[in-house]
Amino acid sequence: MRRALAVAALLGVILAAALVGLPPTPAAADGIEVQSQAAQNRFPDGVEFTVFVASGSEIASVRLRYQILPDGTTVFGRPQCTAGAAVNCSITVGGNASAFLVPGVDITYSWEIQDAAGQKLETPEARYTYRDDRFRWESMSEGNVTLYYYSGSEQSNRGLLRAARETIDRMSQIIGTTVDLPVKVWAYNSASEMRAAILSNRRIPPNANNPTTLGEVVYSDTALVSRDTQALDIVRHEVTHIVMRQATKGALGDPPAWLDEGTAVYAQNSLLPDETQALDLAIRRGRPLSIFSLSSSTLTQTDTSLFYAQAWSTVKYLIDAYGAAKFAQFIAAFRAETTNGALQKAYGLDQLGLENEWRRSVGLPQVTAGSATPRSSERPLPTIVPFGAGGEQGAGPEATPVGPGQGDTKPGEANDGGTGLGPAVIAGAAIAAAALLGGGALYLRRRKSP
């Protein structure tokens, strides 16, 4: 009886260890033995995966097979290894803009090993959750939305969660989709504390003239927001990107920047004062941005406020003039159409036709194709390299891109007694990867952020 109880207790300990997510147990097959493996948080530089492997023959090949959920494709990374029949290997995933991780993202992974005798071993798939371990996070949920936070009152955090939940419901109806995946919102106390966790931090070095990122969506289930400036509207804006990604999943191409950002601004309760002023001034001077500039994301930082305001005004015009049902048809048409094709299908317009209707609605004269002159000060923002496309520590030629999501940037306003920031951006770190594998070539579809 005591022996049976001891065995049962041992089984209980093993089961409990599995449930709390301890590192996977060592594996062995065909003479190759994985004696230990681990995944260690290296925030803000990603996750370090290590493995110690031994065999009767020299280890010839070790690679990490991983996928960043929910958007990533399978990636193979080549670790740095010692040589011989017993080797230590390590590789860090998420340490740069080419393979970026956000807090709360889950990574599934396994090791593939081969020795000089041709023997092979693949370890069982394991899962690791990446965390920003600088703070002690708490959480609260409503439906499929979970808010993670480390500061703020119970009331203010409930307000952020409610804003996310209500916006997803409202914008899902307007856009014409259902968001049934778990949604995670990570609320930082300030934009400066959030900076280490966001993708735009890796692409745009600190500079006094740069906008400040107040929120970002990179993966289609996770929004990062700062709460020191207009926190409720930042939440509304960012979760709308999650709704839009769900609605356009599998589409031929990404929605144009004016549609993606304009819809996110539409979800806010109000424009920011500088955005309203920028749009009013551009209309008074007869110098709004062309719709093609709104699509190309080649805006200077001084045009950021005008971009958001005019994108919002264009989306608002479509919804006010034609109704929410038509707008949902427009979004749905992206599954099989280009931007002009979707506009034609839903409204009988192309982008120039839409621009002229919008201009007429604000009292401006019509323009013709090619008549809009780009502003001489325009310059492109840095291109965001798709995930896994190179630059990964130890990654060899077999690395395959992962394809996550989108985000934004925007000027701020005080909330809950917070301080206003200087020029700001709700950040558009939007990346989509379309992998067309043929003849050994990999083709990527990129999107820049305004």
N, C-alpha and C positions, 0 to 999 in steps of 0.2 A: 504493500500500500504506500509506504513512504517513497519507494522508488517511483511508483506511478505519479505520486504528487510532485516529486522533484522534476520528472520529465515534463509534466504539465506546466509547472512553473517556468521551466526553461523555454518551452514553446511560447508561453505568454510573454516572456522578455523579448524573444526574437520578434514576435508579432508587434509588440509595442515599439520596438526600434524601427521597424519598417514603417509604422504609421507616423512617426515623428520625422521621417525623412532623413534618417542617417545615411551616410555614404553607402553606395551599393557594395555588397560583399565581393571579395575577390573571386575571379573566375579562372577556370583552367580547362583546356581542351587540346588534344593532339600534341601534348608535350609543351605547350605554351601556358604559362601561369601568370595571371595578373595578381601580384601579391598585395598591392594596395592601390587605391585611387581616391581622389578627393576633388571637390570643387570649393574654392575659397573666394569670398567676396573681396574685391580690390577697389571698391567704389572710391573715386569716380572713374577708375580706369578699367572697369569691367570685372570679369570672373576669370580666375586662374584655374585651369584644369590640369591636374597632375596624375601620372600613373607610373607605377613601378612594375616592370614586366621581366620575366625570366623564361628561358627556354634551354633545351639541350643544344640548340644551334644558335648562331648569331642572329639577333633580331634585324630583319631586313627592312621592315616598313611598319610605321605606326602613324595612324591618323585619327583625328577626332571628327566624328560625324555628329552634327548638331543642327537643331532647328530652333529659331526664335519664334515663339508663339505670340499671337495667332496668325501672323501674316507671312512669316518667313518660309522660304523654300529650304530644302536640305542643303547644307554646306559641309564641305570637307576641309578641315584645317590641318596643316602639317606642323606638329610641335617641334620644339627643340629637344633633342635626345642625346644622351651619352651613347657610346658605342659598346658593342659586345653582346654576349648572350644574356646579360642582365642589365637593363637600361632604365634610367629615369627620364621621363619626358614631361614637358610642360608647355602649355599654350594659353595665352590670355585672349579672351573674346570680349569685345566691347570697349577696347582701349582707345579708339579713335573714331572719326566721323565715318570711316568706311564700314564699320561694323559696330553700330552704336546700340547701347542698352539703356533703357529707361527704368526707373524704379518700379518694382512690381512685376516686371516681365518674367515669364517662365521660359526656360531653355530646356529642351530635351536633348540628351546626348548619349553616345556610346563610343567605345574605342574599337578600332579595327586594327589587328596586329597580324603580321606575317613574318615567319623566320626564313632563314636561308635554305632550309630543307623543304620549303613550300607549305609548311603547316600554317593554318589560319585560325584566328580566334576573334569573335566579335562579342563584346560584353553586352549584358542585358541593358536595355534603354533605361536611363535614369532621368530625373527632372530636378532642376535647380531654379529657385526664385531669387532674382537679383534684388538687392535692397540698398536704399540710401541709409547707411548705418550711422550717420551723424546724429540722428534724432530718434527719440523714442516715440514710435508711431502708435496711434490708436485708430479705431475705425468704427463706423456706423453705416448701416445699410438700409435701403428702402427699395424693395423689388430687386431688380438686377443691377442696381447702382450701389457701389460702396465708396464712401469717402474716407480717405486716410488723412490724418492730421496729427500735429504735435503741439499746436498752440490754439488759442482762441477759446471763447466761452462755449458752453453747451448750446446756447441759443444761436450763436453765429455759425457754428458748425452745422447745426440742423438747417439753418438757412441756406448754406452752400449746398447741402445734400438735396434739399427741396428744390432749389433752383435747377440743379442738374436733372432731377427726376421729371420735373414739370416741363423743362425745355425739351428733353428727349421725347416726351409724349406729344407736345405741341408741334415740334418741328418734324417728327415722324409723320404726323398727319398732313402737314403742308407739303413735305417733300415726297410723301407717298411710299413709305417703307416701314419696316418693323425692326427694331433693334432688340434682338432676343439674346445676344451674347452678354456675359457679365461685363459691366463697365466699371472701370476704376478711375477715380479722381484723386490725385495727390495734391493736397493743399499745403503750400509753403507759406511761411510767415511773411516772407518778402521776396522780391525779385532777386535780390543779391544772394539770399540763401538758396534759391532755386537754381542759380546760374550753373553750378557744378553738375546739375542733373540733366541739363537740356542740350539738345543737339546743336542749336545755333551757337552755343558757347564754344564748340569745337571748330566752327567754320568762320566766326567773326570775332577776332581778338578784341579785348577790351579797348575802348576808345571813347573819349569824351564826346565825340560827335555821333557815336552810334546810338540807335534807338535802344531802349531797354526791353528785353523780352519779358512779357507778363504772363504768358501761357503758351503751351505747345502740345501738339498731338503728333506723335511719330508713328506709333502703332495704333491700329484701329479699335482698340479696346481701352486705351489709357490716355487720360488728359492730365497734364501738369499745369497747375495754376498758382499764381501768387496772390496773396490776400491783402497786400498793403495798398492797392489802388483798384477801386471799383470791382471788388472781388466777385460779386454776384453776376455782373455782366461778363466778366472774364470767364466764369464757369459756363454761362449760357453760350458764349461764343465758341469755346473749345468743344463742348459736348456736341454742338451742332456739326462740327467737323466729323465727329464719330458717326452721326446720323447720315451725313452726306456720303461718307465712305461706304456705309452699309448699302445705301441706295444705289451707288454706282459701282458696286463690286462686280467685277467681270466685264466692265464696260470696255468699249474699243479704245478709249483714251481717257485721260483725266479731264474733269470739267475745267473750263478756263478759270483763271484766277479771279476774274470779276464775279463769276457765279459762285465759286467756292467761298471766297471771303465775303462777298456781298450777302450771301445767305446767312453766314455766321454772324455778321453785324446785324442783319435783320432780326436775329433771335434775341439781341440785346434789348433792354428796356429803352435805351436812348443812345444817340450818338454822343461822343465826347465833344466838349465845347470847341476844341481846336479843329475837329473834323467838320463840324457845322460851319465854322468860319471859313475853312479852306474851300468848301463846296460853294458857299455863297459868293465868295470873292471870285472864284473861277467862273461862275455863271455871270456875274456882273461884268467881268472883263471879257467875256466871250471866249475864254481859254480853258475849257474843261479838257480832260484827257480823252483821247480817242479810245473807242472800245478795243482797238487792237493794242494800244498801250496797256490797257487794263488787262489784256489777255497775256501779254508777253512778259510781265513782271520785270521790265527793265526800268524801274522807277528809282529816282534818287531818294535819299532819305528825307529830303525836304518835301517830296511829293507823297510821303507815306500817309499823311492825314487825308489828303485829297483822294488818294487811291481808295482807302476804306470807305470814305463818305460817298464817292461816286459809284463804287461797286454796290454799296447798300442802296443808293438811289435807283440804280438800274434794276436791281432785283425787286425793290419795292414797286417800281413802275409796272413790271410784269405781273406781279401779284394783284396790285390794285386795279390795273386796267383789264386783265383777263381772268382773274380769279385763281384761287388756290388749286382747284382741280386741274386747270390747264398747266399750272406750274408743275404739278406732280407728273403730268403726262410728258412735259419737257424733260424732267429729270430721268424718267423711265426710258425715254428715247435714246439716252446716251448708251444704253446697252448694245445698241446696234448702229448708232449714227455718230458722225462727227458733230462738232458744235453747231455748224451751219445746218447740217442735216436734222439735228434735233430741234433747232429753232423752226426750220421749215415745216417739220412734221407737226409740231404743236401750235405754232403761231402763223405759219406762212411767211416768215421773215428770215433773212440772213442777219449776220451781226451788224452790217452797215445799216440795214433796214431798222433794226432795233435801236441803234444809236440815233438815227434820225427821228424815230418816234419819241425816244427819251428827250432829245434836244427840243422837239416841238413842245413837249409837256412842260419844259422849264423856260420856254420863250426864246429859244435860240434858233438861228437859221439852219437849214439842212446843209449837209456836207456830201460831197461825192467821193467815189473811190479814189484813193491816192491824194486827196486834198488835204488830209490832216498832216501837219508837219511835226515830226518828233521834236521834242524840246532838246536844245543843244546840250543841256546839262545832263541828259540821261546817260546812265552807264549801267551795265548789267551787274547784279549782285553775284557773289560767288556761286558757282554750281555746286550743288550738294551731291557727292559721289554716292551711288547706290551701295547698300550694305553688302559687305563681303566681296567687293569688286577690287580688292587689293589693299595693301597697307596693313593687313592683319599681321600681328606678330607670329612669325613662323609659318604663315600661310603660303602654300606652294601654288603651282599652276592649276591645281584641281579645285581651288576655292571658287564657289559658285555664289552669285549674289542672292541676298535675301531681299524681300520687297515689302517694307512697311510704308507708312502712312503719311500724315500731313500735319500741319499746325499753323500757327500764326504769331503776329507781333503787332503791337498797338499802343497809342498814347494812353496815359493813365489818369485816374481821378481818385480822390481820397475815398476810403470806405472804412467804416467802423473806427473813425478817428485816425486813419493811417495818413502818411505823408504823401503828397503828390510827387511823382518822379519827373525827370526832365523828358526829353523826347523818348517815346516808348514804342514798343511793338508787341502785339499779341502773337507771336512769331509764326511764320509760315515755313516750317521745316518739313516740306512735303516731298516724299520720295515714293515713286512707284516703279517697280521693276517688271518688265515683261521679258521673259527669257525665251528666245527662239533658238533652239539648239539645232544646228544644221551645219555640216561641214566643219565641226569643231568651233564654230563661231558663236559668240554670245552677244545678243543685241539688247540694249537697255533703253527703256523709255524713261526719261528724266523730267522732273518738274522743278522749277526754281521757285523760291519764295519771294513774294513782293516785299 
